[in-house]
């Protein structure tokens, strides 16, 4: 089994994690900025979680590249 298969598997797992994270977000009902206020913290936490997963993904790829 090569390094490429492990890399593809980890990419798939991280893509599923990001998809599950976004499923928790709810669509606001309304068309003004005041309707976005209740979900602002949820959106901010999603952005922060996405950044952390992105950092983990980047470090993982760097580690696999360094192992060769």
Beta strands, then each sheet from edge to edge (+ up, - down):
end
